[in-house]
Amino acid sequence: MIDGDTIVIDKIRIRLAGIDAPELDHPWGQKAKWEMVRLCKGQIITAHIRPELSYDRIVAQCLLPDGRDIAAELVRAGLALDWPKFSGGRYKHLETPEARKKLWMVTARQRGAWRTQVDE
């Protein structure tokens, strides 16, 4: 696992489609990463590749062996947000009531009010 919305499968970096999780150095970033580890460790992950790229990463909907969508699980846990620009609102109903306030840096990035060095 790289962070809360990027995993590595067979040395390929894959960005989870439709969600946004905090960066590792942002509040809740480490917690998001470790939730991803908890969900995925030792599991066989199925990645349904999407046509778009994100900073040269493949974008995919990733599923656990029992069919659960990893992105949905992270949003449900309050450690990632739906990103309507890319999801069409697919995960919005799973956001916890306090998620947008708690993950304020992610919310700001989605509004374009937050820039990281990667964006520049």
Disulfide bonds with the S-S distance in Angstrom:
none
